[in-house]
Amino acid sequence: MCLCGLCKAGSASEPTSTPRTPQRRVGNHCNAALDTTLDDDLRREGTARELARKLNDLRKASGLDISDRVRVTVWARDPLVDAARQYAQWIADEVLAVGWNVEEHEPPDADVAHLDVDGSTASVRLEKVAQAG
């Protein structure tokens, strides 16, 4: 019996769900071929995840409470600006942003934080939003 988690218990070769990689059963074992190629979509997703992580680190360093809502403005260049725009809603949800703005030009003043995100620099302004109630 294979213990890979992709095969049904006792089955000769049927996976329980559609695998993301080609596989074949050899005896009591499964062999899977992994495609480790990073295409542009995967790179943008990785950049968006890294930006969200860096923004949450900045939230913490700024003394914001975990439940504080913020307004975020990001100034960046390609490819970071593309990732910030494509994954805008996901990043905003991750950092509790009620406002999300991405600009390609330089920030208007020096009152910003500078983040290194996958080798690109992002200038960021986090503003705490007053909560009603």
C-alpha positions as CSV (number, residue, x, y, z in Angstrom):
1,M,0.0,0.0,0.0
2,C,1.3,3.4,-0.9
3,L,1.6,6.1,1.8
4,C,2.1,9.1,-0.5
5,G,-1.3,10.5,0.3
6,L,-2.3,10.8,-3.3
7,C,-3.3,7.2,-3.9
8,K,-6.4,5.5,-2.5
9,A,-5.7,2.9,0.1
10,G,-5.1,-0.4,-1.6
11,S,-5.6,1.1,-5.1
12,A,-3.2,0.3,-7.9
13,S,-3.0,3.8,-9.3
14,E,-6.0,6.0,-8.8
15,P,-5.3,9.3,-7.1
16,T,-7.8,10.7,-4.6
17,S,-7.8,14.0,-6.4
18,T,-6.3,15.4,-9.5
19,P,-2.6,15.8,-8.8
20,R,-0.8,19.0,-9.8
21,T,2.1,16.9,-11.1
22,P,2.3,13.8,-13.3
23,Q,2.6,10.6,-11.3
24,R,2.8,6.9,-11.9
25,R,2.6,3.9,-9.6
26,V,5.6,1.6,-9.5
27,G,5.1,-1.4,-7.2
28,N,4.2,-0.1,-3.8
29,H,5.4,3.4,-4.4
30,C,4.3,6.5,-6.4
31,N,6.8,8.5,-8.4
32,A,5.9,12.2,-9.0
33,A,7.6,14.5,-11.4
34,L,7.7,18.1,-10.1
35,D,7.8,21.1,-12.3
36,T,9.9,23.6,-10.4
37,T,9.8,26.3,-13.1
38,L,8.9,29.7,-11.8
39,D,6.8,31.6,-14.4
40,D,5.9,35.3,-14.1
41,D,2.6,34.5,-12.4
42,L,4.3,32.5,-9.6
43,R,6.9,35.3,-9.2
44,R,4.2,37.9,-8.8
45,E,2.4,35.8,-6.3
46,G,5.6,35.3,-4.3
47,T,6.3,39.1,-4.4
48,A,2.8,39.8,-3.2
49,R,3.2,37.4,-0.3
50,E,6.5,39.0,0.6
51,L,5.0,42.5,0.4
52,A,2.2,41.4,2.7
53,R,4.7,39.9,5.2
54,K,6.8,43.1,5.2
55,L,3.7,45.3,5.6
56,N,2.7,43.2,8.6
57,D,6.2,43.5,10.1
58,L,5.9,47.3,9.6
59,R,2.5,47.3,11.3
60,K,4.0,45.6,14.3
61,A,7.1,47.8,14.4
62,S,4.8,50.9,14.2
63,G,3.0,49.7,17.4
64,L,-0.3,49.1,15.7
65,D,-2.7,46.7,17.5
66,I,-3.5,43.5,15.6
67,S,-7.1,44.7,15.0
68,D,-6.2,48.2,13.8
69,R,-7.4,49.1,10.3
70,V,-5.0,51.0,8.1
71,R,-4.8,52.9,4.9
72,V,-1.8,51.9,2.8
73,T,0.0,53.7,0.0
74,V,2.8,52.0,-1.9
75,W,5.2,53.7,-4.3
76,A,7.2,51.2,-6.3
77,R,8.4,50.2,-9.8
78,D,7.9,47.1,-11.9
79,P,7.7,44.2,-11.1
80,L,6.7,45.1,-7.5
81,V,4.0,47.5,-8.7
82,D,2.5,44.8,-10.9
83,A,2.2,42.3,-8.0
84,A,0.8,45.0,-5.7
85,R,-1.9,45.8,-8.2
86,Q,-2.7,42.2,-9.2
87,Y,-3.0,41.0,-5.6
88,A,-4.3,44.2,-4.2
89,Q,-7.4,42.7,-2.5
90,W,-5.6,39.8,-1.0
91,I,-2.7,42.0,0.4
92,A,-5.3,44.5,1.7
93,D,-7.1,41.7,3.5
94,E,-3.9,40.3,4.9
95,V,-2.8,43.7,6.4
96,L,-6.3,44.9,7.4
97,A,-6.2,47.8,4.9
98,V,-9.4,49.6,4.3
99,G,-7.7,51.7,1.7
100,W,-5.1,50.5,-0.8
101,N,-3.3,52.7,-3.3
102,V,-0.4,51.8,-5.5
103,E,1.6,54.5,-7.3
104,E,4.5,54.2,-9.8
105,H,6.1,57.6,-9.1
106,E,8.3,58.6,-6.2
107,P,6.6,59.4,-2.9
108,P,5.7,63.1,-2.5
109,D,7.6,63.5,0.8
110,A,10.0,61.7,3.1
111,D,7.4,60.5,5.6
112,V,7.5,56.9,4.3
113,A,9.0,53.6,5.2
114,H,11.3,51.9,2.8
115,L,10.9,48.1,2.3
116,D,13.1,45.7,0.4
117,V,10.8,43.3,-1.3
118,D,12.5,40.6,-3.3
119,G,15.2,43.0,-4.3
120,S,12.9,45.9,-5.2
121,T,12.3,48.9,-3.0
122,A,8.9,49.9,-2.0
123,S,8.2,53.2,-0.3
124,V,5.2,52.7,2.0
125,R,2.9,54.9,4.1
126,L,0.7,53.2,6.7
127,E,-2.0,55.4,8.3
128,K,-4.1,54.1,11.1
129,V,-7.8,54.6,10.4
130,A,-10.1,55.6,13.3
131,Q,-12.7,52.9,14.0
132,A,-16.3,53.9,14.3
133,G,-17.9,53.1,17.6
